């Protein structure tokens, strides 16, 4: 049965056919941009790294999902977990779609509570080219309420204070220096948030989104 990872690899493979594409971002329908296109574009093209979360979780959600049948191709010390929403440079995208060693192992032995979209890419990158990624994601998600799914934001949650906190309220490393721009996208946003987001966009992004969405504006 096709998996989420199969779909992601096919998307990357198709995007790689255009040689002008150098950066590849995977987002969901509940994601929103936190900055305008120019800021996001410059952040990526000037970065030395890809942005794919990958960390070693010793708990039940991390190492607890490892299947010993993956050994010796993938060992427990190789095992990683991370967000499925990523940004990768062309070199890493080629490595992902070309993998024929680790993907079959996951296909054969990753069964619930193991989920390929949370473990395959973080583990693969750790195995083949850890130097190419920052080990962080640029898509902000709120897990503060606990549970298997992140917080879903609705219309009443969307305020300028909230968005600016996500935009500038963190400190991270960017090309070896400190930066307050750590997240370029955020999720999960309910469709009811579209109206207030569009109303705030001119001040946040420096342009009028209604010019691009005449059907919605009507």
N, C-alpha and C positions, 0 to 999 in steps of 0.2 A: 504494500500500500504506500503511495507517495506520502512523504512527510513535509513538514514546513521547511526543513532544510533543503529538500529536493527543489521546492519552489524558489527558495532564496538563491540557490546555486544557479538555477536556470535564469533567473532575473539578472544575476551578475554576468553570466555567460553571454546573454543577449546584449547587455550594456557594453561589454568589452568589445563587441564587434565594431563599435564606433571608436576609432583610435583617438578621437579628440577628448573622450571621457577619461579623466584622470582621478576623479574621486567619486565614490559610490556610497550613497546614504540609504539605509533601510528605515522607513517610517511606517506607522500604522495610520488608519483613518481617524484615530482619536488624537493624533499628535498635532501640535501647533508650533509655528516658528516663534522664537523669542526675539529675534533681531531681523533686520531687513536682509534682502538677498546679498547685497554687496558685503555687508559685515560677515555673513555666514560664508560666502565664497572666499573672501580674503583669509578668514580664519583657517579654512581647510587648505587652500593652495600654498599658504605660507608656513604651514606646519610640517615638522619633520616626521610626524607620526600618524598612524591610523588611530581611531578611537573605538575600541572594542573592549568592553568590560571583561576582565578575567581575573578571578581570585580563588584562592584555596580556602574553602569553607570546611572546617573540621566537623561541623555538625551534621544533623540528619539530612538537611537540604543540600549539603555539599557532598562530602565523602560518603555519607550514608546512602547515596544513590549509586555509588560505584558498583559495577558488576565484575566480580573476580574473573569471569570468563573472558574479559577483555585483555587480561594479562597473557603474554608479555608485551603485546603491541602497545597497550596503554596500561600503565601502572597506576597504583593509587596516588603516588606522588605527582603524577602527571595530571591528575583529575582536577578540572576547574569548572567554575560556574560563573555565569554572567548574564547581562541583559541581552535579549535577542535583537535589540535595536542598535545598529552600528553604523560607523562610517569607516571605509577602508580606502587606501590608495590603490592604484592600479596594480602594483607589484604584488600586494597581498591578495587582491581579488583574483588574480591569475592563480596564485597558490591554492586558494580555496576551491575554485572550480576544477583544478587539476588533480586534487587529492584523490588517489585511488587506494591508499594504504589504510587510512584511519576511518574513512566513511563506511566501508563495509563492516568494520568491527562494530561501529555504532548501530548500523542497520540491523545487525544480527543480535546484539546484546543490550541495546538501550530500550528498556521497557519500563512503564510506570512502576515505581515513582521516578524513573529516569526519563527526562524529556530532552530530546535532541536539540531543540531550539535554545535550551538553557545551558547545555554542556558541550555540544560538538564544536562550535567555533571557538569558544574560550580554550578548550583543551587542544584543539588543532593548532591554534596560534602559539600556544605555549610550547608545543612540540617542535614546530617547524621554523618559526621566525618571531620569537618574543621581542626581538629588538625593534621590530617595526611598529609596535603598538604601545600606546601610553597606559594600557590596562584600565582605562576609564571610558565611560560613555558620555556623549554630549547630549543625551536625551534625559531630562529630569523626570523622575517618577517619585511619587509620595507613597512610601510604605509604612508611614507612621501609625496607621490604624490597625496594622497587623492583618493576618489572613492570607489566603493564597493569591489574592489579586490586589493591585494597587488602588489607591483612592481614585474615584471617578468624580471629576469636578462638574458642577452644574452652574446654571446662570448666576445664582446668588453668590457663588464663590469667586467670580471673576471681578477683581478690582485692580486698580493701578498699583496699589500698595503690594498686593499679592504678586502681580506679574513682575514688578521691579525687584521684589525680594528674590524671586527665582532667577531673574536676569543678572543681578549684581550682588546677591547676598552670600556668595561663596568665594573661597580662595582655592586656587589650584595651580598646577605647574603647566606652563605653555612654553615649549622650546627652551626649557631650562630656567625660565624666569617665572615670577609669580604673576598671576592674572586673576581678575575678578570676573572675567567672562569664562565661565566653566561649562555652562549649558546653552546650547543653541536651539534646542527644541524641548517641548514638555508634553506630557500625557498624564492621565486620560481625560479628555474633554468631551462632554456630552454635546450633541448638536444644539442644545438650547444656549450654549455659550457663544454661538456664532455672532449674534447681534451685538452683545457688549464688546466682544473682541474686535469686531469691525469698527465700532465707535471709538475704541481706544487706539487703534492702529496708527492713525495719523501722528499722534503725539509720540508713540513708541518707535515707529518705523520711519517717520518722516515722509510719508506719502499717503494718498487717499485710496484705500482699497476699493471704494465704491466704483472707481473708474474701471476696475477690472472685473466687477461683478454686477453688471447692469441688470441681469435677471433677478438677482437677489435684492438689489436696491429698489426695484419696483414693488 
